[in-house]
Amino acid sequence: MSGKLYGVGLGPGDPNLMTVAAVKAIAAADVIAYHSARHGRSIARSIATEHIREDHVEERLMYPLTVETTDHPGGYRGALNDFYEEASARLAAHLDAGRTVAVLAEGDPLFYGSYQHMHKRLAHRYDTEVIPGVTSVSASAARLGKPLCEAEEILTIIPGTLPEEELTARLAATDSAVVMKLGRTFPAVRRALERAGRLDDAHYVERATMAGERTGALADVDPGSVPYFSVAVLPSRVDTAPAAPAPGRGEVVVVGTGPAGPLWLTPETRGALASATDLVGYTTYLDRVPARPGQERHGSDNKVESERAEFALDLARRGRRVAVVSGGDPGVFAMATAVLEVASQAAYTDVPVRVLPGVTAANAAAAKAGAPLGHDYATISLSDRLKPWEVIAERLRAAAAADLVLALYNPGSASRTWQVAKARELLLEHRAPDTPVVVARDVGGPEESVRVLPLADLDPAEVDMRTLLLIGSSQTQAVRRGDGTTVAWTPRRYPEPAAGV
């Protein structure tokens, strides 16, 4: 009979944090295996030393390299893969001989550990049991004495080896975080924390529960002193006292939430919303943003944009960090213009204002329909509340005559019922009746509906304020696919004019 394989989690370093199950698995084993660097020392073995007997057969699985420099034809990953294959073959020989093998793993065996590479190669062939262990994440939080996450907060575990831009995006978008594998990655991790606006909240933990343990504010750590076995921790924000408002240090960030809910938020926008002391916006858009402890929300009607902008700037002037929440992209028929217009007044020119982009309604609708915006297009609002209909009509004629695809915002509402019919009439002067039209309603929402139909069949009665229209050019195609759906797309190549024309 084959032997049994154990993946034994030993915890973060203190032998007293080994579980009873881990001790029993080691006692039951014939073979104790552990990974080590080329110097031969093994942290895992040092944790379990008092439980290893003289009659145990020890298998030291020594890594052939510890940095990404190698002449292996498959590069660093190829060299490691060969090592894992050879190591698992050594363990398989013991298992085939009927011996029980315990592979020691610091922390938890399946959490960024070396054991998992043995597990993937052997668990399907042999009776296997994994003994979980206390992770360095839990140990670090315990040593700091700070909760990691509470209620609806999100904890993100991030390897410090990610590219700096990716680190920044992940750190900006989450509530709490632990960044693993520091060492040589520490400078990039520190820069990412600073760029994400999280450096002041970050803690440093080195060798948690082990000899040489060190904790402190990450901003104060010398990069040259950071070993691999260290982590950066962004703990829970719940019940954290917000910084007192500081006149002259506030700002306004105008953010776009996209056409619907959280799936459309960018990491940068998530970070701005999470770090704001105050959220200001149309109530419908504020409802898309999760509530956070200690954050003030100031909702208002959709028709008081200037008043809303002035209110946000007044808060910022008093030292508040204000996020003005807009739908779609804040610079497309939305709040960015209103904020910048008020911010240009003398009273507010010293208040910092940033605009963060969001997914536009036109882009979202186009993606749902295929690629109707694949060539030149124009964006026009049919609302005549802020500009005369004569201006709108002239722009429609000009864009249609130029054979541009059209994205028509604000096509209709309870008080504006004739504009779509008039726009269709104008467009049919320049477009064929079978020109593809995308009628997109509530994109990303619970009542989403996206249809492609001929311009002549566009029914104004089916268009409301939650609808966006994409009117194709002379080149836009509508193709019925095998699954019964119709996709619209506009070729990127425009036909050359005929000779002599």
Disulfide bonds with the S-S distance in Angstrom:
none
